[in-house]
């Protein structure tokens, strides 16, 4: 059983829903999945941009290899 805020995946093929003219259930599920994917991508991009910004600000700062490794691990979470 899906969580209350997540629509259940429609049963049957899309063509069956298309033939009876009601695509609402499929569209609801598809748009939910698309939104969830886009939010995940947004979070990932924010992390990448934060790491890039840090290294750009500190491009002239001297870090040894261990420090660089630890900082990258912290950013990569």
C-alpha positions as CSV (number, residue, x, y, z in Angstrom):
1,X,0.0,0.0,0.0
2,X,1.5,3.3,-1.0
3,X,1.9,6.3,1.4
4,X,-1.2,8.6,1.6
5,X,0.5,11.3,-0.5
6,X,1.6,8.9,-3.3
7,X,-0.8,7.7,-5.9
8,X,-0.9,4.0,-6.5
9,X,0.5,2.8,-9.8
10,X,-2.5,2.2,-12.1
11,X,-3.2,-1.4,-13.0
12,X,-3.2,-2.5,-16.6
13,X,-1.7,-1.0,-19.7
14,X,-1.8,2.7,-20.6
15,X,-3.6,1.7,-23.9
16,X,-6.5,0.3,-21.9
17,X,-7.0,3.6,-20.1
18,X,-6.6,5.5,-23.3
19,X,-9.3,3.4,-25.0
20,X,-11.9,4.3,-22.4
21,X,-10.8,7.9,-22.5
22,X,-9.8,8.4,-18.8
23,X,-6.1,8.9,-18.3
24,X,-6.5,10.7,-15.0
25,X,-5.1,7.9,-12.9
26,X,-2.1,7.4,-15.1
27,X,-1.4,11.1,-15.4
28,X,-1.6,11.5,-11.6
29,X,0.9,8.7,-11.0
30,X,3.2,9.8,-13.8
31,X,3.3,13.4,-12.7
32,X,3.9,12.3,-9.1
33,X,6.9,10.2,-10.3
34,X,8.2,13.1,-12.4
35,X,8.0,15.6,-9.6
36,X,9.8,13.2,-7.2
37,X,12.6,12.7,-9.7
38,X,13.0,16.4,-10.3
39,X,13.2,17.1,-6.6
40,X,15.9,14.5,-6.2
41,X,17.8,16.0,-9.1
42,X,17.5,19.5,-7.6
43,X,18.9,18.2,-4.3
44,X,21.8,16.5,-6.1
45,X,22.6,19.7,-8.1
46,X,22.6,21.8,-5.0
47,X,25.2,19.6,-3.4
48,X,27.3,19.7,-6.5
49,X,27.1,23.5,-6.8
50,X,28.0,23.9,-3.1
51,X,31.1,21.8,-3.5
52,X,32.1,23.6,-6.7
53,X,31.6,27.0,-5.1
54,X,33.8,26.0,-2.1
55,X,36.6,24.8,-4.4
56,X,36.3,28.0,-6.5
57,X,36.6,30.2,-3.4
58,X,39.6,28.2,-2.2
59,X,41.3,27.6,-5.5
60,X,44.4,29.5,-4.2
61,X,44.3,27.9,-0.7
62,X,47.0,25.2,-0.2
63,X,45.5,21.9,1.0
64,X,47.5,18.8,1.3
65,X,46.2,15.5,-0.2
66,X,44.7,14.3,3.0
67,X,42.8,17.6,3.6
68,X,41.5,17.5,0.0
69,X,40.4,13.9,0.5
70,X,38.5,14.7,3.8
71,X,36.9,17.8,2.3
72,X,35.7,15.9,-0.7
73,X,34.3,13.1,1.5
74,X,32.4,15.6,3.6
75,X,30.9,17.2,0.5
76,X,30.1,13.9,-1.1
77,X,28.3,12.9,2.1
